[in-house]
Amino acid sequence: MKLISVNKILLTLTTFILLSCHQKTESEFIVGNWKYINIQKNGLDVIEVMDNDHMNVKSDSTFEYYIESVKKQMKGKWTYSDHTLHLHYSSPDTIRHFKIDILSKYELKMHEDSVFFLFHTAQ
């Protein structure tokens, strides 16, 4: 009898621990408000990054970004697969593919061809 009770307690405890240890998927890490740090090609800035420049990737699969120096404000839908962020722009009807190099809670680095984009979590 005692063995059965101990087994039930251990099973309940193990189930609780496993359910509480949820690991985020890569696509969940993409979601957030990201601040542009730099946009570079061959180690040189190609677009001047300003304090208000940001990219907001929302959990409803939409995104929007703003880059002040080039007066670019874009939005649309996003998908994520095979370490690649796919941005489906509303206007113009375009899809761009950004390969993810670094992805953490605080940092996102991605590239499209030879242009690299570095972001930190916006405060």
Residue frames as a rotation matrix with the C-alpha (Angstrom) as fourth column:
MET 1
0.565 0.825 0.000 0.00
0.825 -0.565 0.000 0.00
0.000 0.000 -1.000 0.00
LYS 2
0.462 -0.438 -0.771 2.74
0.161 -0.814 0.558 2.46
-0.872 -0.382 -0.306 0.90
LEU 3
-0.594 -0.733 0.333 4.54
0.424 0.067 0.903 1.77
-0.684 0.677 0.271 -2.38
ILE 4
-0.115 0.653 0.749 1.42
0.976 -0.066 0.208 2.63
0.186 0.755 -0.629 -4.40
SER 5
0.811 0.427 -0.400 0.97
0.528 -0.829 0.187 5.92
-0.251 -0.362 -0.897 -2.51
VAL 6
0.058 -0.881 -0.469 4.63
0.099 -0.462 0.881 6.86
-0.993 -0.098 0.060 -3.00
ASN 7
-0.626 -0.257 0.737 4.37
0.705 0.219 0.675 6.05
-0.334 0.941 0.044 -6.73
LYS 8
0.354 0.839 0.414 1.27
0.917 -0.399 0.024 8.26
0.185 0.371 -0.910 -7.06
ILE 9
0.736 -0.150 -0.660 3.02
0.231 -0.861 0.453 11.12
-0.637 -0.485 -0.599 -5.27
LEU 10
-0.338 -0.941 -0.024 6.13
0.202 -0.097 0.975 10.75
-0.919 0.324 0.223 -7.45
LEU 11
-0.407 0.277 0.870 4.01
0.913 0.167 0.373 10.60
-0.042 0.946 -0.321 -10.62
THR 12
0.702 0.712 -0.021 2.05
0.712 -0.701 0.028 13.69
0.006 -0.035 -0.999 -9.60
LEU 13
0.482 -0.613 -0.626 5.23
0.078 -0.682 0.728 15.58
-0.873 -0.399 -0.280 -8.70
THR 14
-0.553 -0.715 0.428 6.97
0.455 0.172 0.874 14.59
-0.698 0.678 0.230 -11.95
THR 15
-0.023 0.650 0.759 3.94
0.989 -0.095 0.112 15.63
0.145 0.754 -0.641 -14.02
PHE 16
0.840 0.339 -0.425 3.79
0.450 -0.872 0.192 18.99
-0.305 -0.352 -0.885 -12.25
ILE 17
0.065 -0.915 -0.398 7.50
0.061 -0.395 0.917 19.63
-0.996 -0.084 0.030 -12.83
LEU 18
-0.605 -0.299 0.738 7.30
0.688 0.270 0.674 18.69
-0.401 0.915 0.042 -16.51
LEU 19
0.287 0.810 0.512 4.26
0.938 -0.347 0.022 20.88
0.195 0.473 -0.859 -17.11
SER 20
0.848 0.032 -0.529 5.83
0.263 -0.892 0.367 23.86
-0.460 -0.451 -0.765 -15.36
CYS 21
-0.160 -0.974 -0.158 9.08
0.087 -0.173 0.981 23.60
-0.983 0.143 0.113 -17.36
HIS 22
0.767 0.486 0.419 7.85
0.482 -0.004 -0.876 25.03
-0.424 0.874 -0.237 -20.65
GLN 23
-0.398 -0.909 -0.120 10.63
0.492 -0.322 0.809 25.85
-0.775 0.263 0.575 -23.05
LYS 24
0.362 0.485 -0.796 10.04
-0.362 -0.713 -0.600 28.60
-0.859 0.506 -0.083 -25.57
THR 25
0.455 -0.187 0.871 10.22
0.794 0.527 -0.303 27.72
-0.402 0.829 0.388 -29.23
GLU 26
-0.649 -0.754 0.103 12.33
0.704 -0.544 0.457 29.84
-0.289 0.368 0.884 -31.55
SER 27
-0.382 0.559 0.736 9.24
0.533 -0.518 0.669 31.49
0.755 0.648 -0.100 -33.01
GLU 28
0.671 0.603 -0.431 8.13
0.689 -0.293 0.663 32.50
0.274 -0.742 -0.612 -29.50
PHE 29
-0.021 -0.771 -0.636 11.49
0.773 -0.416 0.479 34.25
-0.634 -0.482 0.605 -28.98
ILE 30
-0.655 -0.184 0.733 10.93
0.698 -0.519 0.494 36.27
0.289 0.835 0.468 -32.17
VAL 31
0.358 0.898 0.256 7.78
0.658 -0.437 0.613 37.84
0.662 -0.051 -0.747 -30.68
GLY 32
0.125 -0.275 -0.953 8.54
0.876 -0.420 0.236 41.16
-0.465 -0.865 0.189 -29.03
ASN 33
0.994 0.103 0.023 9.38
0.104 -0.920 -0.377 44.80
-0.018 0.377 -0.926 -29.47
TRP 34
0.317 -0.940 0.128 12.90
0.906 0.340 0.252 45.03
-0.280 0.037 0.959 -30.89
LYS 35
0.773 -0.181 -0.608 15.09
-0.167 -0.983 0.081 48.15
-0.612 0.039 -0.790 -31.05
TYR 36
0.829 -0.527 0.186 17.41
0.331 0.195 -0.923 48.50
0.450 0.827 0.336 -34.03
ILE 37
0.554 -0.761 -0.337 21.08
0.288 -0.204 0.935 48.68
-0.781 -0.616 0.106 -32.96
ASN 38
-0.318 -0.610 -0.726 22.63
-0.553 -0.502 0.665 48.71
-0.770 0.613 -0.178 -36.44
ILE 39
0.853 0.404 0.330 22.14
0.088 0.512 -0.854 47.71
-0.514 0.758 0.402 -40.06
GLN 40
0.119 -0.949 -0.291 25.45
-0.617 -0.300 0.727 46.75
-0.778 0.093 -0.622 -41.66
LYS 41
0.998 -0.042 0.055 27.02
0.069 0.615 -0.785 45.38
-0.001 0.787 0.617 -44.81
ASN 42
0.358 -0.932 -0.045 30.68
0.514 0.237 -0.824 44.32
0.779 0.273 0.564 -44.74
GLY 43
-0.139 -0.410 -0.902 30.96
0.990 -0.027 -0.141 45.71
0.033 -0.912 0.409 -41.20
LEU 44
-0.983 -0.179 0.037 29.87
0.180 -0.983 0.042 49.22
0.029 0.048 0.998 -42.23
ASP 45
-0.328 0.909 -0.258 26.58
0.259 -0.176 -0.950 50.94
-0.908 -0.379 -0.178 -41.40
VAL 46
-0.799 0.119 0.589 24.35
0.591 -0.024 0.806 51.11
0.111 0.993 -0.051 -44.50
ILE 47
0.167 0.856 0.489 21.41
0.351 -0.515 0.782 52.84
0.921 0.042 -0.387 -42.81
GLU 48
-0.768 -0.385 0.512 21.65
-0.268 -0.533 -0.803 55.29
0.582 -0.753 0.306 -39.93
VAL 49
-0.151 0.687 -0.711 19.76
0.729 0.563 0.389 53.92
0.668 -0.459 -0.586 -36.93
MET 50
-0.396 0.133 0.909 17.88
-0.413 -0.910 -0.047 56.41
0.820 -0.393 0.415 -34.75
ASP 51
-0.922 -0.010 0.388 16.58
-0.382 0.205 -0.901 56.08
-0.070 -0.979 -0.193 -31.16
ASN 52
-0.120 0.981 0.152 12.94
-0.773 0.004 -0.635 55.55
-0.623 -0.194 0.758 -32.27
ASP 53
-0.177 0.025 -0.984 13.69
-0.862 0.479 0.167 52.82
0.475 0.878 -0.063 -34.82
HIS 54
-0.447 0.119 0.886 12.03
-0.630 0.662 -0.407 49.57
-0.635 -0.740 -0.221 -33.89
MET 55
-0.548 0.399 -0.735 10.48
-0.461 0.589 0.663 46.34
0.698 0.703 -0.138 -35.13
ASN 56
-0.365 0.536 0.761 7.44
-0.818 0.204 -0.537 44.96
-0.443 -0.819 0.364 -33.33
VAL 57
-0.679 0.134 -0.722 6.75
-0.335 0.818 0.467 41.26
0.654 0.559 -0.510 -33.97
LYS 58
-0.255 0.709 0.657 3.37
-0.966 -0.166 -0.196 40.38
-0.030 -0.685 0.728 -32.50
SER 59
-0.763 -0.025 0.646 2.01
-0.235 0.942 -0.241 37.03
-0.603 -0.336 -0.724 -31.34
ASP 60
0.333 0.933 0.135 -0.95
-0.092 0.174 -0.980 37.38
-0.938 0.314 0.144 -33.74
SER 61
0.020 -0.490 0.871 1.54
0.822 0.503 0.265 36.86
-0.568 0.711 0.413 -36.63
THR 62
0.848 0.154 0.507 1.64
0.432 -0.754 -0.494 40.54
0.306 0.638 -0.706 -37.61
PHE 63
-0.087 -0.897 -0.433 4.63
0.933 -0.225 0.279 42.84
-0.348 -0.380 0.857 -37.62
GLU 64
0.909 0.169 0.382 5.47
0.320 -0.869 -0.377 46.47
0.268 0.465 -0.844 -38.11
TYR 65
0.063 -0.908 -0.415 8.72
0.936 -0.090 0.339 48.35
-0.345 -0.410 0.844 -38.21
TYR 66
0.978 0.194 0.075 9.90
0.207 -0.947 -0.245 51.92
0.023 0.255 -0.967 -38.45
ILE 67
-0.037 -0.998 -0.043 13.26
0.962 -0.047 0.269 53.32
-0.271 -0.032 0.962 -39.58
GLU 68
0.572 0.386 -0.723 13.29
0.394 -0.903 -0.170 57.11
-0.719 -0.188 -0.669 -39.21
SER 69
-0.239 -0.793 -0.561 16.37
-0.133 -0.545 0.828 58.01
-0.962 0.273 0.025 -41.27
VAL 70
-0.993 -0.074 0.094 14.90
0.077 0.214 0.974 56.46
-0.092 0.974 -0.207 -44.44
LYS 71
-0.494 0.869 -0.033 11.29
-0.803 -0.471 -0.367 57.27
-0.334 -0.155 0.930 -43.48
LYS 72
-0.544 0.236 -0.805 10.27
-0.378 0.788 0.486 53.65
0.749 0.569 -0.340 -43.81
GLN 73
-0.478 0.506 0.718 7.26
-0.723 0.237 -0.649 52.30
-0.498 -0.830 0.252 -41.97
MET 74
-0.503 0.229 -0.833 6.20
-0.577 0.629 0.521 48.82
0.643 0.743 -0.185 -43.02
LYS 75
-0.335 0.416 0.846 3.74
-0.749 0.428 -0.507 46.21
-0.572 -0.803 0.168 -41.77
GLY 76
-0.070 0.340 -0.938 2.31
-0.787 0.558 0.262 42.86
0.613 0.757 0.228 -42.67
LYS 77
0.905 0.362 0.223 2.30
-0.425 0.764 0.485 39.23
0.005 -0.534 0.846 -41.56
TRP 78
-0.150 -0.988 -0.028 5.20
-0.977 0.153 -0.151 37.07
0.154 0.005 -0.988 -40.45
THR 79
0.954 0.247 -0.170 5.98
-0.213 0.957 0.196 33.36
0.211 -0.150 0.966 -40.39
TYR 80
0.117 -0.934 0.337 8.98
-0.974 -0.042 0.221 31.46
-0.192 -0.355 -0.915 -39.06
SER 81
0.972 0.119 0.203 10.53
-0.093 0.987 -0.131 28.25
-0.216 0.108 0.970 -40.32
ASP 82
0.635 -0.762 0.127 13.96
0.751 0.571 -0.331 26.65
0.180 0.306 0.935 -40.56
HIS 83
-0.057 -0.667 -0.742 15.71
0.803 -0.472 0.363 29.50
-0.593 -0.576 0.563 -38.65
THR 84
-0.851 -0.165 0.498 14.26
0.475 -0.645 0.599 32.04
0.223 0.746 0.627 -41.09
LEU 85
-0.301 0.746 -0.594 11.89
0.319 -0.508 -0.800 34.94
-0.898 -0.431 -0.085 -40.42
HIS 86
-0.631 0.216 0.745 9.61
0.759 -0.030 0.651 35.49
0.163 0.976 -0.145 -43.42
LEU 87
-0.526 0.445 -0.725 8.06
0.119 -0.805 -0.581 38.95
-0.842 -0.392 0.370 -43.63
HIS 88
-0.377 0.552 0.744 5.00
0.924 0.170 0.343 39.19
0.063 0.816 -0.574 -45.90
TYR 89
-0.912 -0.062 -0.406 4.56
0.136 -0.978 -0.157 42.92
-0.387 -0.199 0.900 -46.52
SER 90
0.060 0.998 -0.019 1.06
0.541 -0.049 -0.840 44.36
-0.839 0.041 -0.543 -46.96
SER 91
0.941 0.212 0.265 2.18
0.338 -0.523 -0.782 47.06
-0.027 0.826 -0.563 -49.36
PRO 92
-0.031 0.273 -0.962 3.97
-0.975 0.204 0.089 46.55
0.220 0.940 0.259 -51.63
ASP 93
0.875 0.417 0.246 3.02
-0.453 0.885 0.110 42.88
-0.172 -0.208 0.963 -51.86
THR 94
0.156 -0.933 -0.325 6.47
-0.635 0.157 -0.757 41.46
0.757 0.324 -0.568 -51.12
ILE 95
0.997 -0.003 -0.075 8.01
0.059 0.652 0.756 38.63
0.046 -0.758 0.651 -49.11
ARG 96
0.225 -0.966 0.126 11.49
-0.717 -0.252 -0.650 38.97
0.660 0.056 -0.749 -47.60
HIS 97
0.842 -0.019 -0.539 13.46
0.244 0.904 0.350 36.18
0.480 -0.426 0.766 -45.93
PHE 98
0.318 -0.712 0.626 15.82
-0.804 -0.553 -0.220 36.90
0.502 -0.433 -0.748 -43.02
LYS 99
0.277 -0.344 -0.897 18.12
0.296 0.919 -0.261 34.13
0.914 -0.193 0.356 -41.82
ILE 100
0.909 0.110 0.402 18.47
-0.337 -0.374 0.864 34.17
0.245 -0.921 -0.303 -38.01
ASP 101
0.050 -0.973 -0.225 22.05
-0.093 0.220 -0.971 34.23
0.994 0.070 -0.079 -36.71
ILE 102
-0.941 -0.266 -0.208 21.44
0.194 0.079 -0.978 34.99
0.276 -0.961 -0.023 -33.00
LEU 103
-0.025 0.970 0.243 18.14
-0.241 -0.242 0.940 34.71
0.970 -0.035 0.239 -31.16
SER 104
-0.713 -0.125 -0.690 17.72
0.616 0.358 -0.701 35.13
0.335 -0.925 -0.178 -27.42
LYS 105
0.235 0.823 -0.517 15.42
0.964 -0.267 0.012 36.91
-0.128 -0.501 -0.856 -25.01
TYR 106
0.405 -0.154 -0.901 17.53
0.288 -0.914 0.286 40.07
-0.867 -0.376 -0.326 -25.36
GLU 107
-0.337 -0.666 -0.666 19.21
-0.510 -0.465 0.724 39.93
-0.792 0.583 -0.183 -28.77
LEU 108
0.632 0.477 0.612 18.24
0.344 0.535 -0.772 39.26
-0.695 0.698 0.174 -32.37
LYS 109
-0.282 -0.689 -0.667 20.72
-0.571 -0.439 0.694 39.24
-0.771 0.577 -0.270 -35.23
MET 110
0.397 0.453 0.798 19.56
0.430 0.677 -0.598 38.31
-0.811 0.581 0.074 -38.70
HIS 111
-0.570 -0.601 -0.561 20.68
-0.252 -0.522 0.815 38.81
-0.782 0.606 0.146 -42.28
GLU 112
0.734 0.634 0.244 19.24
0.151 0.197 -0.969 39.09
-0.662 0.748 0.049 -45.74
ASP 113
0.780 -0.590 0.208 21.94
0.306 0.070 -0.949 38.32
0.546 0.804 0.235 -48.30
SER 114
-0.183 -0.959 -0.218 24.97
0.767 0.000 -0.642 40.35
0.615 -0.285 0.735 -47.08
VAL 115
-0.283 0.171 0.944 23.05
-0.398 -0.916 0.047 42.91
0.873 -0.362 0.327 -44.98
PHE 116
-0.501 0.005 -0.865 22.99
0.672 0.632 -0.386 42.23
0.545 -0.775 -0.320 -41.22
PHE 117
0.115 0.654 0.748 20.40
-0.300 -0.694 0.654 43.60
0.947 -0.299 0.117 -38.80
LEU 118
-0.684 -0.366 -0.631 21.14
0.497 0.399 -0.770 43.73
0.534 -0.841 -0.091 -35.06
PHE 119
0.188 0.812 0.552 18.37
-0.268 -0.498 0.824 44.32
0.945 -0.303 0.124 -32.50
HIS 120
-0.951 -0.241 -0.196 18.13
0.119 0.298 -0.947 44.37
0.286 -0.924 -0.254 -28.72
THR 121
-0.166 0.923 -0.347 14.97
0.960 0.232 0.157 44.04
0.226 -0.307 -0.924 -26.69
ALA 122
-0.357 0.131 0.925 13.25
0.059 -0.985 0.162 47.43
0.932 0.113 0.344 -26.55
GLN 123
-0.841 0.029 -0.540 12.58
0.541 0.066 -0.838 48.77
0.012 -0.997 -0.071 -23.04
